[in-house]
Amino acid sequence: MTGSKQNTALSPSLEAQRYLANAKQILSEKAGKKDGLYADVKYVKMAAGTAYSAALLILDEYLKQKEGLKFVKPKSIEDYTNRVRKYDKRLLRLLTNVYDELHINGYYHGTKSVDTIQMGLNNVNKMLAFI
């Protein structure tokens, strides 16, 4: 079955990188850019949601590494922030920024701002260093 998807699971880091690459591809191929704004909000929302999912993958792996057998997947952003706060303030700041830039402004509000989305993508990329 050549051409089928791989059956091997990627490491959390590689999986998050794959999500980020997918988000960037959506933005470059579908969202359209002009004068610092994206043209099609539908694809901005899709890309922002994908990139935010990468951030959650990173956070889950980070918390697994810190909490070991006690790890239970967080159920809310408040749970993520409270638990990350215990371990690393820099990661907490990145999480807060990514939540605002990608989840709220990008996914929910559908911002057209290229700068806002790019900051979010860059911050998710910085989060990768924590796992």
CYANA upper distance limits for C-alpha pairs under 8 A (distance plus 0.5 A):
 10 LEU  CA     14 LEU  CA      6.36
 10 LEU  CA     15 GLU  CA      6.11
 11 SER  CA     15 GLU  CA      6.54
 12 PRO  CA     16 ALA  CA      6.54
 12 PRO  CA     57 LEU  CA      7.02
 12 PRO  CA     58 ILE  CA      7.23
 12 PRO  CA     61 GLU  CA      7.07
 13 SER  CA     17 GLN  CA      6.74
 13 SER  CA     58 ILE  CA      7.34
 13 SER  CA    128 LEU  CA      7.12
 13 SER  CA    131 ILE  CA      7.32
 14 LEU  CA     18 ARG  CA      6.62
 15 GLU  CA     19 TYR  CA      6.82
 15 GLU  CA     54 ALA  CA      8.11
 15 GLU  CA     57 LEU  CA      8.43
 16 ALA  CA     20 LEU  CA      6.75
 16 ALA  CA     53 SER  CA      8.40
 16 ALA  CA     54 ALA  CA      4.97
 16 ALA  CA     55 ALA  CA      7.66
 16 ALA  CA     57 LEU  CA      6.72
 16 ALA  CA     58 ILE  CA      7.10
 16 ALA  CA    128 LEU  CA      8.36
 17 GLN  CA     21 ALA  CA      6.62
 17 GLN  CA     54 ALA  CA      7.78
 17 GLN  CA    125 ASN  CA      8.47
 18 ARG  CA     22 ASN  CA      6.66
 19 TYR  CA     23 ALA  CA      6.73
 19 TYR  CA     50 THR  CA      6.53
 19 TYR  CA     51 ALA  CA      6.59
 19 TYR  CA     53 SER  CA      7.90
 19 TYR  CA     54 ALA  CA      6.06
 20 LEU  CA     24 LYS  CA      6.74
 20 LEU  CA     50 THR  CA      7.59
 20 LEU  CA     51 ALA  CA      5.75
 20 LEU  CA     54 ALA  CA      6.91
 20 LEU  CA    121 LEU  CA      7.80
 20 LEU  CA    125 ASN  CA      8.44
 21 ALA  CA     25 GLN  CA      6.60
 22 ASN  CA     26 ILE  CA      6.69
 22 ASN  CA     47 ALA  CA      8.02
 22 ASN  CA     50 THR  CA      7.89
 23 ALA  CA     27 LEU  CA      6.84
 23 ALA  CA     46 MET  CA      8.11
 23 ALA  CA     47 ALA  CA      4.79
 23 ALA  CA     48 ALA  CA      7.37
 23 ALA  CA     50 THR  CA      6.20
 23 ALA  CA     51 ALA  CA      6.22
 24 LYS  CA     28 SER  CA      6.61
 24 LYS  CA     47 ALA  CA      7.52
 25 GLN  CA     29 GLU  CA      6.36
 25 GLN  CA     30 LYS  CA      8.47
 26 ILE  CA     30 LYS  CA      5.97
 26 ILE  CA     31 ALA  CA      7.24
 26 ILE  CA     43 TYR  CA      7.04
 26 ILE  CA     44 VAL  CA      8.38
 26 ILE  CA     46 MET  CA      8.21
 26 ILE  CA     47 ALA  CA      6.43
 27 LEU  CA     31 ALA  CA      5.30
 27 LEU  CA     32 GLY  CA      7.53
 27 LEU  CA     43 TYR  CA      7.11
 27 LEU  CA     44 VAL  CA      6.94
 27 LEU  CA     47 ALA  CA      6.91
 28 SER  CA     32 GLY  CA      7.19
 30 LYS  CA     40 ASP  CA      8.06
 30 LYS  CA     43 TYR  CA      6.83
 31 ALA  CA     38 TYR  CA      6.26
 31 ALA  CA     39 ALA  CA      6.32
 31 ALA  CA     40 ASP  CA      5.41
 31 ALA  CA     41 VAL  CA      7.53
 31 ALA  CA     42 LYS  CA      8.22
 31 ALA  CA     43 TYR  CA      5.70
 31 ALA  CA     44 VAL  CA      6.61
 32 GLY  CA     38 TYR  CA      5.96
 32 GLY  CA     39 ALA  CA      5.61
 32 GLY  CA     40 ASP  CA      7.06
 33 LYS  CA     37 LEU  CA      6.08
 33 LYS  CA     38 TYR  CA      5.03
 33 LYS  CA     39 ALA  CA      6.38
 33 LYS  CA    114 VAL  CA      8.24
 34 LYS  CA     38 TYR  CA      6.94
 34 LYS  CA     39 ALA  CA      7.54
 36 GLY  CA    113 SER  CA      6.98
 36 GLY  CA    114 VAL  CA      5.97
 36 GLY  CA    115 ASP  CA      7.70
 37 LEU  CA    112 LYS  CA      5.58
 37 LEU  CA    113 SER  CA      5.42
 37 LEU  CA    114 VAL  CA      5.77
 38 TYR  CA     44 VAL  CA      7.79
 38 TYR  CA    112 LYS  CA      5.30
 38 TYR  CA    113 SER  CA      6.94
 38 TYR  CA    114 VAL  CA      6.69
 39 ALA  CA    112 LYS  CA      7.53
 40 ASP  CA     44 VAL  CA      7.21
 40 ASP  CA    112 LYS  CA      8.31
 41 VAL  CA     45 LYS  CA      6.58
 41 VAL  CA    110 GLY  CA      6.11
 41 VAL  CA    111 THR  CA      7.53
 41 VAL  CA    112 LYS  CA      6.83
 42 LYS  CA     46 MET  CA      6.85
 42 LYS  CA    110 GLY  CA      8.05
 43 TYR  CA     47 ALA  CA      6.52
 44 VAL  CA     48 ALA  CA      6.45
 44 VAL  CA    106 GLY  CA      7.04
 44 VAL  CA    107 TYR  CA      7.84
 44 VAL  CA    110 GLY  CA      7.11
 44 VAL  CA    111 THR  CA      8.03
 44 VAL  CA    112 LYS  CA      7.76
 45 LYS  CA     49 GLY  CA      6.57
 45 LYS  CA    106 GLY  CA      6.06
 45 LYS  CA    107 TYR  CA      4.82
 45 LYS  CA    108 TYR  CA      7.77
 45 LYS  CA    110 GLY  CA      6.11
 46 MET  CA     50 THR  CA      6.77
 46 MET  CA    107 TYR  CA      7.54
 47 ALA  CA     51 ALA  CA      6.61
 48 ALA  CA     52 TYR  CA      6.50
 48 ALA  CA    102 LEU  CA      5.49
 48 ALA  CA    103 HIS  CA      7.10
 48 ALA  CA    106 GLY  CA      5.82
 48 ALA  CA    107 TYR  CA      5.95
 48 ALA  CA    117 ILE  CA      7.62
 49 GLY  CA     53 SER  CA      6.65
 49 GLY  CA    102 LEU  CA      7.43
 49 GLY  CA    103 HIS  CA      7.01
 49 GLY  CA    106 GLY  CA      8.13
 49 GLY  CA    107 TYR  CA      6.16
 50 THR  CA     54 ALA  CA      7.03
 51 ALA  CA     55 ALA  CA      7.08
 51 ALA  CA    102 LEU  CA      7.79
 51 ALA  CA    121 LEU  CA      7.16
 51 ALA  CA    124 VAL  CA      7.82
 52 TYR  CA     56 LEU  CA      6.93
 52 TYR  CA     98 VAL  CA      7.61
 52 TYR  CA     99 TYR  CA      7.90
 52 TYR  CA    102 LEU  CA      6.54
 52 TYR  CA    103 HIS  CA      6.75
 52 TYR  CA    124 VAL  CA      8.22
 53 SER  CA     57 LEU  CA      6.77
 54 ALA  CA     58 ILE  CA      6.80
 54 ALA  CA    124 VAL  CA      7.79
 55 ALA  CA     59 LEU  CA      6.70
 55 ALA  CA     95 LEU  CA      8.22
 55 ALA  CA     98 VAL  CA      8.20
 55 ALA  CA    124 VAL  CA      6.15
 55 ALA  CA    127 MET  CA      7.68
 56 LEU  CA     60 ASP  CA      6.52
 57 LEU  CA     61 GLU  CA      6.79
 58 ILE  CA     62 TYR  CA      6.59
 58 ILE  CA    127 MET  CA      7.48
 58 ILE  CA    128 LEU  CA      7.01
 58 ILE  CA    130 PHE  CA      8.37
 58 ILE  CA    131 ILE  CA      7.30
 59 LEU  CA     63 LEU  CA      6.56
 59 LEU  CA     80 TYR  CA      8.20
 60 ASP  CA     64 LYS  CA      6.60
 60 ASP  CA     73 LYS  CA      7.23
 60 ASP  CA     74 PRO  CA      8.43
 61 GLU  CA     65 GLN  CA      6.71
 61 GLU  CA    131 ILE  CA      7.23
 62 TYR  CA     66 LYS  CA      6.84
 62 TYR  CA    130 PHE  CA      7.22
 62 TYR  CA    131 ILE  CA      6.13
 63 LEU  CA     67 GLU  CA      6.23
 63 LEU  CA     68 GLY  CA      8.30
 63 LEU  CA     71 PHE  CA      7.28
 63 LEU  CA     83 ARG  CA      8.29
 63 LEU  CA     84 VAL  CA      7.86
 64 LYS  CA     68 GLY  CA      5.72
 64 LYS  CA     69 LEU  CA      8.18
 64 LYS  CA     71 PHE  CA      6.00
 66 LYS  CA     87 TYR  CA      8.42
 67 GLU  CA     71 PHE  CA      5.70
 74 PRO  CA     79 ASP  CA      6.02
 74 PRO  CA     80 TYR  CA      6.35
 75 LYS  CA     79 ASP  CA      6.92
 75 LYS  CA     80 TYR  CA      8.35
 76 SER  CA     80 TYR  CA      6.95
 77 ILE  CA     81 THR  CA      6.61
 78 GLU  CA     82 ASN  CA      6.50
 79 ASP  CA     83 ARG  CA      6.63
 80 TYR  CA     84 VAL  CA      6.49
 81 THR  CA     85 ARG  CA      6.33
 81 THR  CA     92 LEU  CA      6.90
 81 THR  CA     95 LEU  CA      8.01
 81 THR  CA     96 THR  CA      8.33
 82 ASN  CA     86 LYS  CA      7.41
 83 ARG  CA     87 TYR  CA      7.89
 84 VAL  CA     88 ASP  CA      6.68
 84 VAL  CA     89 LYS  CA      8.09
 84 VAL  CA     91 LEU  CA      7.64
 84 VAL  CA     92 LEU  CA      6.41
 85 ARG  CA     89 LYS  CA      6.32
 85 ARG  CA     92 LEU  CA      6.34
 88 ASP  CA     92 LEU  CA      6.83
 89 LYS  CA     93 ARG  CA      6.74
 90 ARG  CA     94 LEU  CA      6.87
 91 LEU  CA     95 LEU  CA      6.55
 91 LEU  CA    127 MET  CA      7.19
 91 LEU  CA    130 PHE  CA      8.12
 92 LEU  CA     96 THR  CA      6.67
 93 ARG  CA     97 ASN  CA      6.69
 94 LEU  CA     98 VAL  CA      6.51
 94 LEU  CA    123 ASN  CA      6.49
 94 LEU  CA    124 VAL  CA      7.99
 94 LEU  CA    126 LYS  CA      8.32
 94 LEU  CA    127 MET  CA      7.38
 95 LEU  CA     99 TYR  CA      6.48
 96 THR  CA    100 ASP  CA      6.82
 97 ASN  CA    101 GLU  CA      6.41
 97 ASN  CA    120 GLY  CA      7.54
 97 ASN  CA    123 ASN  CA      7.93
 98 VAL  CA    102 LEU  CA      6.02
 98 VAL  CA    103 HIS  CA      7.54
 98 VAL  CA    120 GLY  CA      5.63
 98 VAL  CA    121 LEU  CA      8.39
 98 VAL  CA    123 ASN  CA      6.85
 98 VAL  CA    124 VAL  CA      7.23
 99 TYR  CA    103 HIS  CA      5.46
 99 TYR  CA    104 ILE  CA      6.82
100 ASP  CA    104 ILE  CA      5.51
100 ASP  CA    105 ASN  CA      6.52
101 GLU  CA    105 ASN  CA      5.73
101 GLU  CA    106 GLY  CA      6.60
101 GLU  CA    116 THR  CA      6.34
101 GLU  CA    117 ILE  CA      6.78
101 GLU  CA    119 MET  CA      7.72
101 GLU  CA    120 GLY  CA      5.72
102 LEU  CA    106 GLY  CA      4.97
102 LEU  CA    107 TYR  CA      6.56
102 LEU  CA    116 THR  CA      8.39
102 LEU  CA    117 ILE  CA      6.82
102 LEU  CA    120 GLY  CA      6.14
102 LEU  CA    121 LEU  CA      8.42
103 HIS  CA    107 TYR  CA      5.45
103 HIS  CA    108 TYR  CA      6.88
104 ILE  CA    108 TYR  CA      5.54
104 ILE  CA    109 HIS  CA      6.67
105 ASN  CA    109 HIS  CA      5.40
105 ASN  CA    110 GLY  CA      6.55
105 ASN  CA    111 THR  CA      6.06
105 ASN  CA    116 THR  CA      8.40
106 GLY  CA    110 GLY  CA      5.28
106 GLY  CA    111 THR  CA      5.71
106 GLY  CA    112 LYS  CA      8.42
106 GLY  CA    116 THR  CA      8.38
106 GLY  CA    117 ILE  CA      7.09
107 TYR  CA    111 THR  CA      8.40
111 THR  CA    116 THR  CA      8.36
113 SER  CA    117 ILE  CA      7.08
114 VAL  CA    118 GLN  CA      6.49
115 ASP  CA    119 MET  CA      6.55
116 THR  CA    120 GLY  CA      6.86
117 ILE  CA    121 LEU  CA      6.75
118 GLN  CA    122 ASN  CA      6.58
119 MET  CA    123 ASN  CA      6.60
120 GLY  CA    124 VAL  CA      6.77
121 LEU  CA    125 ASN  CA      6.75
122 ASN  CA    126 LYS  CA      6.81
123 ASN  CA    127 MET  CA      6.80
124 VAL  CA    128 LEU  CA      7.21
125 ASN  CA    129 ALA  CA      8.21
126 LYS  CA    130 PHE  CA      8.47
127 MET  CA    131 ILE  CA      8.34
